[in-house]
Each structure stands twice: as C-alpha cells, then as structure tokens.
Amino acid sequence: LNLLGDVKARVQDKLGVVDFPMPQFILLGKQSVGKSRLIEALAGETFNFISGTLGSRRPTVLEFRNVASARSSRWFVRDMKTQMWEEHNLDKVMALVGEMHEELGENVSAEPIYVRIESAGCVDMQIVDLPGFRDFAMDASKQHLAKQIEDLDMTFMRDKRNVILCVEQAADAATMASLQKCRSLDPRFERTILIRNKLDKYYNDLTPENVSKWVDGFGDLPDNLVRFSFTLPYWREGTTPPKPFRELSEDMNAEDIRQMNARGLGQKYMQTIGFKNFAAFMEKKIERMFVDSIGPVLSSLKDLRTQAEKVARNLSIEFSDTDPHRILSTTRDCGVSFAMALTHVMEGVLDLRPVVNLEDELKEFHQYHAQRGSSHFSTLPCEDFPTLNDYIEYLRSDIQLATFDVELNGGAQFRRLMCEVEIFLRFSEISVETKKRDVIQARGVSMSTLTWRDVVVKLLSNEAHMPLQRRVQYVGERIKWFFVKQKEAVLEFMDKLEGTPASNMYSPLYPKHAKLIKQNEMIKHLLFQTYDKACQRQLQQFVELFDNMLTSTFSNPWVFLKGSPTAGCSEDDLSDAVLPSFDDTKERIPKEIQSRSGTETVLSKWLSDIPMDSSQIDEAVDKVQMLVLKTYSFIRSQVCDQVELFAESFFKLPMMRRLEEDMAQIELTDDDTLNYQARRDRLADDIRQAQDNLVEVDGCINRLQSFKIKCEARGVSSMGA
C-alpha cells in the first residue's frame, strides 16, 4: 500500500496525471449515521474534523499507515498549492480541514483534502470520506447545496474502480436510502460493502427466532451483498471518553459478539458481526485489490513512459530545428510541405478530419460575414428566400443535393461547393423593371443611327451587370472560405501519416513537419498567415478576372452567345464511336461554323421584329423588355454552365500552383525572430522537464517491477513449502 500510494503520489503530483488505475474505498451515507466514528475506528484514535455549520462540502482522502514501531500518531496534510506533505499536530490538522470546507461557502468542490495518519493502531488503507447525503433542507440555498453534494457523491460512485463503503443504521433494510443509491449504480453489489452501524440499539428487538433473518435483511438484502453489523464506541457529547478509544472499540466488539451468540446466531453469520471481523475483512480485501491493481498500474506507467519518451523526442527535434541559423529554412520547409499536402487533400483522403455538412458550412460562412458586416456581395440567391434556413431547406428538399448531409472535406467538399454556387448563380435576375422611359432614354438622339441592338446592350450594362457581379463575388467568397477551412484538414493529413502503410506513398517529411507546426505556434502562425494571404490574393484575382469577363460579355453579348463549336452526341452513339475520317471532318466543320451563330440568329430575328416607327413605341418597349430578359437569361445560363471552369482556372489551380512558391518566400520580421528565441528558451525548460518526468516514470516502473517479483517469489516459496 505504501509503495502504490507513493507511486500514485509521484505520478499525480509531479507528472500531473489525474486518472490513475488504482483502486480506493469511498465512504458514504447520510449525515449522523456514524461515518466519522467509523473513520476514527479505522484510525484507532479519536479526532473530529470541523467542517463548519454547513458540514463537509468536499471529499477528504484519508491515508492510514500502520507503523508498528510508532509511539505516537503523526498527522500530515498535503498543501494544495505545493502538493507537498506537511506535518502538523492534530489540532492544526482539524483547523486546516475546517478552513478548506468553510472557504467554499454554500458551494461544493470535487478537489479533495489529503490527510495522512501514521500510527501503531490504524488499519493500512486509503479511504475517501464523501460529504453526507441530506434528505431535508429548509430553504432553496440548502436544497441546492444538497443537490450539489448528491451529484458529487454520485460522480465518485460511478467510477468502477471505487469500492463503496455504504454506512447505514442497523435498522430495517427496506429503509436504507443510501443503499438504494448504491443499487442504482452497482445493481449486483459487486463493489458495495454494507456497514450497519449502531447495532446495540437493536439488541432488544432481536430474538433467537428472528436474528438470522435480521442479518439477512428479512429478504431485502441480496445474498451476494457483503455486509457487516457492529457498534462503534460512543459517549455522551461534551464529556471525555471513559476509556482509551482502542479499549472502547474492543469492548463494543466483544459485546456485539456476546449479544449475538446469546441469541444463537449461526457461525456463518457471526463472521459479519463486530468491528474486528470488519477490519480483518478489509485488510484482506485491500491486499487482494492492490495486488490485482499492480498489473494495470504497470501497464499505465509503461504507456506513460512511451508518451513521455515521444514528448521528449519531439521537443528535442523542435529545439534542433529552431536553431537561429536554421529557423528560416525550417519554417519555409514546413510551409512547402504544407502546400504540397494541400494537393493530396484536394485529391481526396479517407477518414480525415475535420469534416462538415453543407448546412453547417453555410451557417458558419454566413455567421462569419454577418459578424464582419460584409455587404459587398449577395448572401441569399434572391428575395424569394427571406432567410438562410429557407435556402438550406430548398437545397435539401427541392434540389435534393446527394451530399447535402454528408460530412466532407477536401476535393469532395469542393465538388459539392461548385454545385451549390451554380444553383445560387442561376437565381440571378435583373433587379429592376425596364420601363418605357429607360428604353427611350437609352435610344436617345444621336447624329448617327442607334439601333435597337445598341439599346439592348446599354440596358443590359446598366441593369444586369451589377446583380450578376454581386453573385460572382459570393462565389469567390465561398471558394475562399472553403480553402481557408482546409488548413486544419491539411495539417491533420500530414500528422496522421506516421506509422501507417499510406506513409510510404507520400513525403516522409510530412509527419515531422506536422509536429513542428503543431508544437511551434510561431511556425504555425506564419504558415497560416501566408496561406490566408494567398487565399485573399486568389479571391481578388478571381473576382477581377471574372468581372473583366462579365464586362466584355455585356459590352458585346452577341459574340459571347455564339453557340459551342462542339457537336453533341447521345449515349447510344458512343458504343459505335470511331475516329472520324477526313471526309467526316470536312463535313463537320461547316455545320459547326453555321451552328455557332444559332443563338445570334434568333436574337437578330427578335431585333428585326422591333418596330422602328415612333408611333409604335409602346410595342417596341415591350419587345425590348422581352429581348433584354431573354438575352440576360442566355448570358446567365452560359456563365452558370462555366462557373466550375472559371473556379478551377481563376482560383483553385493558381492557388495550388503558387502556394508552394509563397511558402518558400516566407520572411521573418524582427518580432518573429524575438518570438522564436523566446520559444527556444521555453523549449530548453520543457526538455529538462520532460527528461525529469521520464526519470520519475522509470523509477516508479522499476520499484513496481521489483515489488512484483518479490510477491511472485513469496507466492512460489509458500506453495513449495
């Protein structure tokens, strides 16, 4: 117990490991059932932790160490700040414990108080004294405190490594409220021990006819529940004990045994009567539990050593790579690896995080720009969608995008993005109605002849260019947002390659550089800053190139709307597809040239139908309005059909091709250099701490392995004997 307790203290205090696979006993029950007196009995002497008017509000971990040669008790309290044991006299210990409870006021804390006692009369064990359950509270604040205490106790009870010592009064088993709480979390009572205190109050109720049934709980206690019944020392409050506490405990034990023997209780049940039987059971239980726990503790320590070695190794690598003479090249190398890894992520990588579905992606995008107050682009396709949720529901239910609810990243997410922005663009409409005055003013009075074709171009440039441009800006912002959000996925891809079969397919520098990026915030900041600047640059170029294309389109839409020179073919034609002959080619070319002017021919016909006579101006206005809308619909359709081509050509490909060059040109400012030096100084301290931690873990492992070998040797000798 001393060995395991020391190992646990070293691991928890010096390494900061909270979760440690070592069993412990937790003591619970309602207030005034005798929990404190049971602790005194285990300690072998009287004391009373003063926890204030509100009672205990945090766990107290009591470590009892039996020191046969000790002439007097020694008390220790672990300081909460230094985590070191400090020896005090008993009065000081009780005062310190009281202060730690009182500082909480009407709140509860899971942070325990650690108290150790070394004496010749205590039992070797560790026990956690939990605040008592409270059945009744007068006001709301006390009720809240009672609920907090119950939640705290239940948290300890849920831990399956904890053995529950449930203290109840020796009454009818059906009224044991604390035991019922234990049953809710340990239904088979595999780690619950029932302690029925104050047995002397029920002597007169027991007879030879009912004593065995009473011990069994009159059928309310399951056979597999370990239970003990005894009387602990007591005396009138405000007076001194008539005998030393240890003698009183022995007297009470002897009286319990005598009374039960007098009522003819069988030997089977007599083993559960009296404090001495309980103490003997606990010593064997503790020995068995802690021997069984050596294996898991050793396994946990070995895992901890592997982790500590990895941390120390990574810190040493980072310290070497952040040498002042190498730091710039190291940063650039990490950046180049990051840029190269982006290509792999865009090609598609399985089981890569983080991922996102389209709904969450759109909501996060809109929330970001709402916080920034962005107003330079349209955030919704048209006025028919009052809110983002309406647009999301349309995409999910009406369009039924196949990957709408699928969580994606990388290339698959980019494909889904292209579908969404194409749908968004197709909602573009001329935002104002073309009126008679607009048509007349557009035609104007000129020395030269102004055709209706020129009027349509003027109206399109004035009324249709801006709505489409704002939606193109949305497309650019969405693509930029997509690339910005791929940073963590790229870093995760680089990091997860280590030790996997897929690592042979990629650069061996990826895992090394990923660790440097994750550990060194300066490198990560510079890389992400350069990446974000590249995204912003490509957004500006994308919008500029797209806007130039739109400007040229609206200045002469008839050229833009020439039909595609590619002849269509059906799926049935593909089965018989062969290379064309020279004659086939000569026959195809005139047809394609003729088809290129198909849309222009239709528009020209509509233009010729517009009357030129001023007396027919109303009819002319109607036809011009119709022609403007038709022409715009043709332009919009062409733009939407080619939006993925524009996104690939103007954004994605330049971004991926130029990013590596951007990373290779990273420069350090004076502030960056100073920050790197500060980081390097911290690394030196971290390396020393990691090496110290490794020494601590190795020391604990060596002690436990030696102890385990001794235990096995003793077991072998006893069997041989």
Secondary structure, 3 states (H helix, E strand, C coil): CHHHHHHHHHHHHHHCCCCCCCCEEEEECECCCCHHHHHHHHHCCCCCCCCCCCCCCCCEEEEEEECCCCCCCEEEEECCCCCCEEEECHHHHHHHHHHHHHCCCCCCCCCCEEEEEEECCCCCEEEEECCCECCCCCCHHHHHHHHHHHHHHHHHHHCCCEEEEEEEECCCHHHCHHHHHHHHHCCCCCCEEEEEECHHHHHHHCCCCCHHHHHCCCCCCCCCCEEEECCCCCCCCCCCCCCCHHHHHHHHHHHHHHHHHHCCCCHHHHCCECHHHHHHHHHHHHHHHHHHHHHHHHHHHHHHHHHHHHHHHHHHHHHHHCCCCCHHHHHHHHHHHHHHHHHHHHHCCCCCCCCECHHHHHHHHHHHHHHHCCCCCCCCCCCCCCCHHHHHHHHHHHHCCCCCCCCECHHHHHHHHHHHHHHHHHCCCCCCCCCHHHHHHHHCCCCCCCCHHHHHHHHHHHHCHHHHHHHHHHHHHHHHHHHHCCHHHHHHHHHHCCCCHHHHHCCCHHHHHHHHHHHCHHHHHHHHHHHHHHHHHHHHHHHHHHHHHHHHHHHCHHHHCCCCCCCCCCHHHHCCCCCCCHHHHHHHHHHHHHHHCHHHHHHHHHHHCCCCCHHHHHHHHHHHHHHHHHHHHHHHHHHHHCHHHHHHHHHHHHHHHHHHHHHHCCCCCHHHHHHHHHHHHHHHHHHHHHHHHHHHHHHHHHHHHHHHHHHHHHHHHHHHC
